[in-house]
Amino acid sequence: MPILPDWARAFGPPLFVGRIRTTVEDFVVTERLEIEFSDDGEHDWLHVEKTGANTHWVSEQLANHAGIKPRDVGYAGLKDRHAVTRQWFSVRRPSVEGTDWQSFEAEGVSILGQHVHRRKLKRGAHRGNSFRIALRADNVEQYRSAVVERLVQIEAQGVPNYFGEQRFGRDGSNIDLGNAVLAGHRLPRNKRSMGISAVRSLHFNDELSARVSDGTWNRILPGDKANLDGSGSIFDVDEVTPDLERRYAELDIHPCGSLPAFASIGVESAQRPLRMRVSDLRWEIADDALWLEFVLGRGSYATTVLREIAHS
C-alpha cells in the first residue's frame, strides 16, 4: 500500500495533537444549496439528516422506498459517514401521486423537509458546506494564544486546497486501483473512477506541496492559470498586474494547479485552485475541545483546514 506524504503546511507545524470524530456529533456538516423550487415536476427533493451513514447507502434506501432505480436519485456531493450531515437528495416520483415519505424508515436517517421540483439534483450543484467540528485534546486551553494567532492567519490567507486523505482510501488503497487501471487492468466502474481520481489527486497534492514549500501557493505567477473564487471560471495569467495582486490578496482569485490527463483512457486535464477561502470562521474552547465553525466551497475538505491547526 502507498504511504501518503506529509504534505507541506503553510503556517508551520501542528500546534497540538487533537482527536476528531470522538462522537459523530463532533463533526457536523450542512450542505449549502441555493435553489428556488418550482413546486411541480417529477422529482421529490428531500432535505435529509443522516448520522453514521454514507451518502450512497442513503440514496439506495430512498430509491428502494420509492420503488425506482438508484440512478434516478440525485445528490450534489458525497458527505462524511462518521458525522452528522444534512444534505439534499432528489428522487424521481414513480407516479403522479408521488411517494409517501412519512412512512420512510432507515437507521440514522430522517427527512427534515420536502419539495417538488422539475429537475433532478446534479453533482456539484451545491455552493459549499458549513462545518462544526470539535478538536479534542487534554488541556487544550494552554494552546489558546497560539490557536488565535493561527486562526487569524487562516482567515486572512486561506489554506492550501489539498485533497483530503479520504480521497485516497484506507492506507492509500485507491492509488493502487488507479495504477492498476493505467496498467491496463479492467476494474468495476466505481473502483476505476475512485482509482483514477486518487492518482490525479496525488499529483495535484504533490504540486501544491511544492508551491507551499517555496512560498508561492497563495501567489499568482506569470504563466499560472487562475480561478475566480467560488466559481468554475479559469483564466490564463500572462502578466501579474497590480490589480491581480490586489485581487489575490483579497482572496478574490486563486492560482491553480493541475489534475493530469491520461490520454490512454480518455481522461482530460483539469485545473483546481491551490488555495481555498475559509469563510465565517468562528471558534471557542469548551468541554476539553477546540470547537471550529467555518464554511468551505464545494470540493474542499475540512480536514485540510484542521491539519493547519493540529495533528489529528
C-alpha positions as CSV (number, residue, x, y, z in Angstrom):
1,M,0.0,0.0,0.0
2,P,1.3,3.5,-0.8
3,I,2.3,5.7,2.2
4,L,0.8,9.2,1.7
5,P,3.3,12.0,2.0
6,D,3.2,14.5,4.9
7,W,2.5,17.4,2.5
8,A,3.9,20.8,3.5
9,R,1.9,23.0,5.8
10,A,1.5,26.7,5.2
11,F,1.8,28.1,8.7
12,G,4.2,25.8,10.5
13,P,3.9,22.6,12.4
14,P,0.7,21.5,14.1
15,L,0.0,23.2,17.4
16,F,-1.1,20.1,19.3
17,V,-2.3,16.6,18.8
18,G,-6.1,16.5,18.7
19,R,-8.8,13.9,18.3
20,I,-11.7,14.3,15.8
21,R,-14.9,12.3,15.5
22,T,-14.7,11.1,19.1
23,T,-18.5,11.0,18.6
24,V,-20.4,11.6,15.4
25,E,-21.8,14.8,16.9
26,D,-18.2,16.2,16.9
27,F,-18.3,16.5,13.1
28,V,-21.4,18.2,11.7
29,V,-21.7,19.1,8.0
30,T,-24.5,21.1,6.5
31,E,-24.8,21.4,2.7
32,R,-25.3,24.9,1.3
33,L,-27.7,24.8,-1.7
34,E,-29.4,27.8,-3.2
35,I,-32.4,27.0,-5.3
36,E,-35.9,28.2,-6.0
37,F,-38.2,25.2,-6.2
38,S,-40.8,25.0,-9.0
39,D,-43.3,23.2,-6.7
40,D,-44.2,20.9,-9.6
41,G,-42.5,18.3,-11.7
42,E,-41.4,14.7,-11.4
43,H,-38.8,14.9,-8.6
44,D,-39.2,15.0,-4.8
45,W,-36.4,17.0,-3.3
46,L,-35.7,15.8,0.3
47,H,-33.6,17.6,2.9
48,V,-32.1,14.7,4.8
49,E,-30.1,14.4,8.1
50,K,-28.0,11.3,8.3
51,T,-25.9,10.1,11.2
52,G,-23.3,7.4,10.7
53,A,-24.4,6.6,7.2
54,N,-22.7,7.3,3.8
55,T,-24.4,9.2,1.0
56,H,-24.5,6.3,-1.5
57,W,-26.3,4.0,1.1
58,V,-28.9,6.6,1.9
59,S,-29.6,7.1,-1.8
60,E,-30.2,3.4,-2.2
61,Q,-32.6,3.4,0.8
62,L,-34.6,6.3,-0.8
63,A,-34.7,4.5,-4.2
64,N,-36.0,1.3,-2.6
65,H,-38.7,3.1,-0.7
66,A,-39.9,5.0,-3.8
67,G,-39.7,1.8,-5.9
68,I,-37.3,3.3,-8.5
69,K,-33.8,2.6,-9.8
70,P,-30.9,4.0,-7.8
71,R,-29.8,6.1,-10.9
72,D,-33.0,8.1,-10.5
73,V,-31.8,9.5,-7.2
74,G,-29.6,12.6,-7.3
75,Y,-27.4,14.3,-4.8
76,A,-24.9,17.2,-5.0
77,G,-22.0,15.6,-3.3
78,L,-20.7,12.8,-1.1
79,K,-20.8,13.5,2.6
80,D,-18.8,12.0,5.5
81,R,-20.1,8.8,7.0
82,H,-18.7,9.3,10.5
83,A,-20.6,12.6,11.1
84,V,-23.9,14.2,11.4
85,T,-24.6,15.6,7.9
86,R,-27.5,17.4,6.3
87,Q,-27.9,17.4,2.6
88,W,-30.4,17.3,-0.3
89,F,-31.5,14.4,-2.4
90,S,-33.8,14.3,-5.4
91,V,-35.9,11.2,-6.0
92,R,-37.9,10.7,-9.2
93,R,-41.7,10.4,-8.5
94,P,-42.9,7.0,-9.7
95,S,-46.4,8.3,-10.3
96,V,-48.5,11.5,-10.1
97,E,-49.3,10.7,-6.5
98,G,-45.7,10.6,-5.6
99,T,-44.1,8.7,-2.7
100,D,-45.3,8.6,0.9
101,W,-42.2,9.9,2.6
102,Q,-43.8,10.0,6.1
103,S,-43.5,6.2,6.2
104,F,-39.8,6.2,5.2
105,E,-37.5,4.5,7.7
106,A,-33.8,3.9,7.6
107,E,-31.3,3.7,10.5
108,G,-29.7,7.0,11.3
109,V,-31.7,8.9,8.6
110,S,-34.5,11.4,9.0
111,I,-36.2,13.7,6.4
112,L,-36.2,17.3,7.5
113,G,-38.1,18.8,4.6
114,Q,-39.6,18.1,1.2
115,H,-40.3,19.9,-2.0
116,V,-41.3,19.0,-5.6
117,H,-39.2,20.2,-8.4
118,R,-38.9,19.8,-12.2
119,R,-35.2,18.8,-12.3
120,K,-33.0,16.1,-10.9
121,L,-30.3,17.3,-8.4
122,K,-26.9,17.2,-10.2
123,R,-23.5,16.5,-8.7
124,G,-21.7,19.7,-7.8
125,A,-24.9,21.8,-7.7
126,H,-24.3,23.0,-4.1
127,R,-22.3,26.1,-3.3
128,G,-20.4,24.5,-0.5
129,N,-20.7,23.2,3.0
130,S,-20.7,24.6,6.6
131,F,-18.9,22.7,9.3
132,R,-19.0,22.5,13.1
133,I,-16.0,20.4,14.3
134,A,-14.5,19.5,17.7
135,L,-10.8,19.0,18.0
136,R,-10.4,17.3,21.4
137,A,-7.2,17.4,23.4
138,D,-6.1,17.3,27.0
139,N,-5.5,20.8,28.5
140,V,-6.4,22.4,25.1
141,E,-6.8,25.7,26.9
142,Q,-3.0,26.0,27.1
143,Y,-2.8,26.5,23.3
144,R,-5.3,29.4,23.3
145,S,-2.9,32.1,22.2
146,A,-1.2,30.0,19.5
147,V,-4.6,28.9,18.2
148,V,-5.8,32.5,18.0
149,E,-2.7,33.5,16.0
150,R,-3.1,30.5,13.7
151,L,-6.8,31.2,13.0
152,V,-6.1,34.8,12.2
153,Q,-3.6,33.6,9.5
154,I,-6.1,31.1,8.1
155,E,-8.9,33.7,8.0
156,A,-6.7,36.2,6.2
157,Q,-4.8,33.9,3.8
158,G,-7.0,30.8,3.4
159,V,-5.3,27.4,3.4
160,P,-3.7,25.1,0.8
161,N,-6.5,23.3,-1.0
162,Y,-5.2,19.8,-0.6
163,F,-7.4,16.8,-1.4
164,G,-8.2,15.1,2.0
165,E,-6.8,11.7,2.9
166,Q,-10.2,10.1,2.5
167,R,-9.8,10.7,-1.3
168,F,-7.1,8.1,-1.3
169,G,-8.9,5.3,0.6
170,R,-7.7,3.4,3.6
171,D,-3.9,3.3,3.6
172,G,-3.9,4.9,0.1
173,S,-5.5,1.8,-1.4
174,N,-7.3,3.9,-4.1
175,I,-3.9,4.8,-5.6
176,D,-3.3,1.1,-6.2
177,L,-6.6,0.9,-8.0
178,G,-5.7,3.9,-10.2
179,N,-2.3,2.5,-11.1
180,A,-3.9,-0.8,-12.0
181,V,-6.3,0.9,-14.4
182,L,-3.3,2.8,-16.0
183,A,-1.5,-0.5,-16.4
184,G,-4.5,-1.8,-18.4
185,H,-6.3,-3.9,-15.9
186,R,-10.1,-4.0,-16.1
187,L,-12.0,-2.9,-12.9
188,P,-15.6,-2.3,-12.0
189,R,-16.7,1.2,-12.9
190,N,-16.8,2.6,-9.4
191,K,-13.4,1.3,-8.5
192,R,-12.0,2.6,-11.8
193,S,-13.3,6.1,-11.0
194,M,-12.1,6.1,-7.5
195,G,-8.6,4.9,-8.6
196,I,-8.1,7.4,-11.4
197,S,-9.4,10.3,-9.1
198,A,-6.9,9.2,-6.4
199,V,-3.9,9.2,-8.8
200,R,-4.8,12.6,-10.2
201,S,-5.4,14.0,-6.7
202,L,-2.0,12.7,-5.6
203,H,-0.3,14.6,-8.5
204,F,-2.2,17.7,-7.5
205,N,-1.3,17.5,-3.8
206,D,2.4,17.0,-4.7
207,E,2.4,20.0,-6.9
208,L,0.6,22.1,-4.3
209,S,3.1,20.9,-1.6
210,A,6.0,22.2,-3.7
211,R,4.3,25.6,-4.0
212,V,3.7,25.7,-0.3
213,S,7.4,24.9,0.3
214,D,8.6,27.7,-1.9
215,G,6.0,30.2,-0.6
216,T,4.0,30.6,-3.8
217,W,0.8,28.7,-3.0
218,N,-1.1,31.9,-2.3
219,R,0.6,34.0,-5.0
220,I,-0.2,34.1,-8.8
221,L,2.9,33.8,-11.0
222,P,3.2,34.6,-14.7
223,G,2.1,31.6,-16.7
224,D,-0.3,30.4,-14.0
225,K,-3.9,29.7,-14.5
226,A,-6.2,31.5,-12.0
227,N,-9.6,30.7,-10.6
228,L,-12.3,33.2,-9.6
229,D,-13.3,32.4,-6.1
230,G,-16.5,30.5,-5.7
231,S,-16.8,29.7,-9.4
232,G,-15.6,27.4,-12.1
233,S,-14.1,30.4,-14.0
234,I,-10.5,29.7,-15.0
235,F,-8.3,32.2,-16.9
236,D,-4.6,32.4,-18.0
237,V,-2.3,34.9,-16.3
238,D,0.3,36.3,-18.8
239,E,1.3,39.2,-16.6
240,V,0.9,39.8,-12.9
241,T,-0.6,43.3,-12.7
242,P,-1.2,45.4,-9.6
243,D,-4.9,44.7,-10.0
244,L,-4.3,41.0,-9.9
245,E,-2.1,41.3,-6.9
246,R,-4.8,43.2,-5.1
247,R,-7.4,40.6,-6.0
248,Y,-5.4,37.6,-4.9
249,A,-4.6,39.4,-1.6
250,E,-8.3,39.9,-1.1
251,L,-8.9,36.1,-1.8
252,D,-10.9,37.0,-4.9
253,I,-8.8,34.9,-7.2
254,H,-6.5,31.9,-6.6
255,P,-3.6,30.3,-8.5
256,C,-4.4,26.9,-9.9
257,G,-2.7,23.5,-10.0
258,S,-3.3,20.7,-12.4
259,L,-5.1,17.4,-12.5
260,P,-3.2,15.4,-15.1
261,A,-4.6,14.0,-18.3
262,F,-4.4,10.3,-19.1
263,A,-5.0,10.1,-22.9
264,S,-4.8,6.3,-23.0
265,I,-8.1,6.1,-21.0
266,G,-9.7,9.3,-22.3
267,V,-9.2,11.5,-19.2
268,E,-8.5,15.2,-20.0
269,S,-6.5,17.5,-17.8
270,A,-8.3,19.9,-15.4
271,Q,-7.5,22.7,-13.0
272,R,-8.1,23.1,-9.3
273,P,-7.4,26.2,-7.1
274,L,-4.2,25.8,-5.0
275,R,-5.8,27.9,-2.2
276,M,-9.2,27.8,-0.6
277,R,-11.0,30.6,1.3
278,V,-12.2,29.7,4.9
279,S,-15.3,31.8,5.4
280,D,-17.4,32.7,8.5
281,L,-14.7,31.3,10.8
282,R,-15.7,31.1,14.5
283,W,-14.2,29.2,17.4
284,E,-14.5,28.5,21.1
285,I,-12.7,26.4,23.7
286,A,-15.2,24.3,25.7
287,D,-15.5,20.8,27.1
288,D,-11.8,20.0,26.6
289,A,-12.2,20.8,22.9
290,L,-11.5,23.5,20.3
291,W,-14.8,23.9,18.5
292,L,-14.5,25.3,15.0
293,E,-17.2,26.6,12.7
294,F,-16.5,27.6,9.1
295,V,-17.7,27.5,5.5
296,L,-15.9,26.0,2.5
297,G,-16.7,26.0,-1.2
298,R,-17.7,22.7,-2.9
299,G,-14.9,20.2,-3.5
300,S,-12.8,21.4,-0.5
301,Y,-12.0,19.3,2.6
302,A,-12.5,20.3,6.2
303,T,-9.6,18.1,7.2
304,T,-7.2,20.3,5.2
305,V,-8.2,23.2,7.5
306,L,-7.7,21.0,10.6
307,R,-4.2,19.9,9.6
308,E,-3.0,23.5,9.6
309,I,-4.0,23.7,13.3
310,A,-3.5,20.2,14.9
311,H,-2.3,16.7,14.1
312,S,-5.5,14.7,14.3
